[in-house]
Amino acid sequence: MSRLGDLENALVTRLAQAMISGLPAFEVVRGVSGGQRPAIREALRRERMPAAYVAFTEEPTAPEVRDQVRGAKFTVLLAARTLRAESDPRNGDAQSVGTFELLDVARSQLDDYVPSAGLRLLNVQEKFIEADDRQAVYELLYRVWPTNTETPNLLFAGDPVVGNDRRLTMEVGPVELVFDVFNFPGLGGVFRQVLSVRARQIFWRGQIRAFNHASMNTIESAIESRIAGQITGTITDGNSQSFVNCALDRYVRVGGRRSEGSLVVQEAELMFSQLTPLS
């Protein structure tokens, strides 16, 4: 099949595996064309409920598109129906599942799902589409993000710092000089003299991954101990790039912890200062 067709089939198969109380969460899961067009929504209303449609919508491919927003986008339409007039299709009842529960179970299957090597499914948005007193339709929007499968072997003073199972990239800041600006009486022009070199900032950004919360606690405690100790060392990336006389200054948790399969994952940023960037 085609690349997009393989991705659609992977999402359909993954979503069809969703379970609620030991039973399949969806009666119908299928791929369709065109996202949430009126004709698609009408077809969804005729399905056995609960039902889900998966549809490719767009993929930015221009050279100027930033890597952070690349990837094919897929819409997942979820629909639930109640048979009793006094029931609420959003919350469901004793005989039927509501769309709010379907959203949760769908996200548990699809968020951060890896359909193939180098790709990860990112949840972009969840959105209300339409409803009446018997049926409700909601949308999940996903982007299939191309990840860097070759994670740099980042080390600080010979230590990975964040454990061995991590997905981090390094961003190196510029060299910045501090000048004294002056002029001489009787001479035209403005002159400047270098007074000092500012510390260069170096960032590690991405995921810290651990087998459980206790292991993550140990990793984060060790990071903060390094910050408090202000030990200096050399940063290397495994590609012959190194930066001497660096200190770990800051650890920022980006969002909360989450589970990804059997792992605990924390999005994070570590900031280092290279104290003598021109040495």
Number of C-alpha atoms within 10 A of each C-alpha: 7 7 7 13 12 13 19 20 16 16 24 21 14 16 26 20 14 19 15 12 6 7 10 14 23 23 13 17 24 17 18 16 13 16 22 22 10 10 11 16 17 11 11 22 18 9 15 14 21 24 24 29 24 26 22 22 15 14 14 13 11 8 7 7 10 10 11 9 13 17 21 19 21 26 23 27 26 26 32 31 26 24 15 14 9 10 19 22 26 24 16 21 15 7 10 18 23 22 26 18 16 25 19 10 16 23 18 16 17 21 16 19 20 17 18 11 10 13 19 20 22 19 18 12 11 16 12 13 14 12 15 11 15 17 22 23 24 22 23 20 20 24 22 23 20 18 18 13 10 9 15 16 16 23 17 21 16 11 14 15 15 23 16 13 14 19 21 22 18 19 12 13 13 12 14 13 12 12 13 10 11 11 11 9 7 6 7 8 9 9 11 11 11 10 11 11 15 17 19 19 21 21 19 18 18 17 20 24 25 23 14 13 16 10 14 21 12 13 18 18 12 15 19 15 13 17 17 12 12 13 14 18 18 16 23 21 16 12 9 6 8 13 21 18 16 24 24 25 18 16 17 11 14 13 9 9 16 13 17 14 12 9 16 19 21 22 18 18 20 19 18 23 21 25 18 15 18 12 8
